[in-house]
Amino acid sequence: MAKKETFGGSAKTGASLLSGIERKLVQKYVSYIPPWLETYHLTLLTILWSLLIIAFSYLARSDIKWLWLVSLCIILQYISDLFDGAVGRYRDTGLVKWGYYMDHFLDYVFLCSVLIGYSLILPGNFYLLFFILAIFGAFMVNSYLSFAATNEFKIAYLKIGPTEVRIIFIIINTSLIMFGRIYMAKALPYILILSLLGLCVVVYRTQSYIWGIDMANKKK
């Protein structure tokens, strides 16, 4: 009988700057999640946080201090996203592939909500935000295509993962509140260029790794 291949999407690879701390937090507190709060509840909460981010960003057009609540929603999304898979594994819910699919689809929804929010606050820079969304989306596409080729799901590259990206968003929100829209608008081209350079490095490393797998299989 052929050995059943383990689904690689159930385990993430690649270490980010904060991944070690996150693992300790999950191990310590996952048992404290209330029994009525299921893994799929935590996953689907991203829909709520995303809608609130867009709503608060819309209100921030007239009063930039609403961005504090946007940052709060980013933190809440981080907490629910951090524990959804951990709760599933701890309680053995069996929602492994569903969790992989919905979790990462909603990660993209969350990303879109944040950038839609910035487009509402910085309407004159919509085209730059569109390209930033395209590049951030390309990082996610790279992860999914690499997973299909290697059965290893990697979400952190160059020590930067989803947690670090959320921190960057919170820093951006704080900068907008403290210094205003003008400085952030000027920073967008640099964010775009750095993101593009990072994507090029990641894609080069990923294709080199997959090339090596193909060559090793050929020799066999």
C-alpha positions in Angstrom: 0.0 0.0 0.0 1.3 3.4 -1.0 2.3 5.7 1.9 -0.2 8.5 2.3 1.5 11.9 1.8 1.2 14.4 4.6 -0.7 17.6 3.8 2.0 20.2 3.9 -0.4 23.1 4.3 -1.1 22.1 7.9 2.5 23.1 8.9 4.1 26.4 8.0 7.8 26.7 7.4 10.2 29.6 7.4 11.1 31.7 10.5 10.2 35.3 10.8 11.7 37.7 13.4 8.9 37.0 15.8 7.9 33.4 15.1 9.7 32.0 18.1 7.9 34.3 20.5 4.6 33.5 18.7 5.1 29.8 19.2 5.6 30.3 22.9 2.5 32.4 23.2 0.3 29.9 21.4 1.6 27.0 23.5 1.0 28.9 26.7 -2.5 30.3 26.0 -4.2 28.0 23.5 -5.8 26.0 26.3 -7.4 29.2 27.6 -9.6 29.8 24.5 -13.2 29.4 25.6 -14.8 26.1 24.5 -17.6 27.9 22.7 -15.1 29.7 20.5 -14.2 27.2 17.7 -11.4 27.2 15.3 -13.7 28.2 12.4 -15.1 31.1 14.4 -11.6 32.5 14.8 -10.9 32.1 11.1 -14.2 33.7 10.0 -13.6 36.7 12.4 -11.2 38.1 9.8 -14.3 39.0 7.7 -15.5 41.2 10.6 -12.1 42.8 11.2 -11.8 43.5 7.5 -15.2 45.2 7.2 -14.4 47.3 10.3 -11.0 48.3 8.9 -12.7 49.7 5.8 -15.4 51.4 7.8 -13.0 53.1 10.2 -10.7 54.1 7.3 -13.7 55.8 5.7 -14.3 57.7 8.9 -10.6 58.6 9.0 -11.0 60.7 5.9 -12.5 63.4 8.1 -10.8 62.6 11.4 -7.5 60.8 11.1 -7.7 59.6 14.7 -10.1 56.8 13.6 -6.9 55.0 12.4 -6.4 54.0 16.0 -9.4 51.7 15.7 -8.0 50.5 12.4 -4.8 49.5 14.2 -6.9 47.8 16.9 -8.7 45.7 14.3 -5.3 44.7 12.9 -4.3 43.6 16.4 -7.5 41.7 16.8 -7.1 40.0 13.4 -3.6 39.0 14.4 -4.9 37.4 17.6 -7.7 35.4 15.9 -5.4 34.4 13.1 -2.6 33.3 15.5 -4.9 31.0 17.4 -7.3 29.6 14.8 -5.1 26.8 13.6 -3.7 26.2 17.0 -7.2 25.7 18.5 -8.0 23.3 15.7 -4.9 21.2 16.4 -5.3 21.4 20.2 -9.0 20.1 19.9 -8.4 17.9 16.9 -11.3 19.4 15.0 -10.1 17.8 11.7 -10.6 21.0 9.7 -7.1 20.9 8.2 -7.7 21.6 4.5 -10.7 23.8 5.2 -8.6 25.8 7.6 -5.8 26.1 5.1 -8.1 27.3 2.4 -10.3 29.7 4.4 -7.5 31.1 6.5 -5.3 32.1 3.6 -8.1 33.3 1.4 -9.2 35.6 4.2 -5.6 36.7 4.7 -5.9 38.1 1.2 -9.3 39.7 2.1 -7.7 41.3 5.1 -4.7 42.6 3.1 -7.1 44.1 0.5 -9.2 45.8 3.3 -6.1 47.5 4.7 -5.0 48.8 1.3 -8.6 49.8 0.4 -8.6 51.8 3.6 -5.4 53.6 2.6 -6.9 54.4 -0.8 -9.8 56.1 1.0 -7.4 58.1 3.1 -4.9 58.8 0.3 -7.2 59.0 -2.8 -4.6 60.8 -4.9 -2.2 57.9 -4.6 -4.6 55.2 -5.7 -2.4 53.9 -8.5 0.6 53.4 -6.2 -1.6 51.5 -3.7 -2.9 49.4 -6.6 0.7 48.4 -7.5 1.6 47.8 -3.8 -1.5 45.5 -3.6 -0.3 43.7 -6.7 3.2 43.1 -5.3 1.9 42.0 -1.8 -0.5 39.7 -3.6 2.4 38.3 -5.6 4.2 37.3 -2.4 1.1 35.3 -1.5 0.9 33.7 -5.0 4.6 32.8 -4.7 3.8 31.0 -1.4 0.9 29.0 -2.9 2.7 28.0 -6.1 5.8 27.0 -4.1 3.6 24.9 -1.8 2.1 23.2 -4.9 5.6 22.3 -6.1 7.2 21.3 -2.8 4.4 20.5 -0.3 6.1 23.0 2.0 4.0 26.0 3.0 6.3 28.9 3.6 4.9 32.3 4.7 8.0 34.1 6.0 10.7 35.4 3.6 13.8 37.4 4.5 12.7 37.1 8.1 9.5 39.0 7.3 6.1 37.3 7.8 2.5 38.3 8.3 3.1 39.4 11.8 5.8 41.8 10.8 3.7 43.1 7.9 0.9 43.9 10.4 3.4 45.8 12.6 4.4 47.8 9.5 0.7 48.7 8.9 0.3 49.8 12.6 3.5 52.0 12.2 2.0 53.5 9.0 -1.2 54.3 10.8 0.6 55.9 13.7 2.7 57.9 11.3 -0.4 59.1 9.5 -2.0 60.2 12.8 1.2 61.9 14.1 2.6 63.5 10.9 -0.3 63.7 8.5 -1.1 62.4 5.0 1.6 64.3 3.1 4.6 62.5 4.5 3.0 59.1 4.0 2.1 60.0 0.4 5.8 60.8 -0.2 6.8 57.5 1.3 4.6 55.3 -1.0 7.0 55.2 -3.9 9.8 54.0 -1.7 7.6 51.3 -0.1 6.7 50.2 -3.7 10.3 50.0 -4.7 11.4 48.1 -1.6 8.5 45.7 -1.9 9.4 45.0 -5.6 13.0 44.4 -4.8 12.0 42.0 -2.0 9.7 40.2 -4.3 12.5 39.7 -6.9 14.8 38.2 -4.2 12.1 35.9 -2.9 11.1 34.7 -6.4 14.8 34.1 -7.3 15.4 32.1 -4.2 12.2 30.1 -4.6 12.8 29.1 -8.2 16.4 28.2 -7.4 15.2 25.9 -4.6 12.6 24.2 -6.8 15.1 23.9 -9.6 17.4 22.0 -7.2 14.5 19.6 -6.3 13.9 18.9 -10.0 17.6 18.2 -10.7 17.8 15.9 -7.6 14.7 14.0 -8.8 16.2 13.7 -12.3 19.4 12.1 -10.9 17.3 9.5 -9.1 
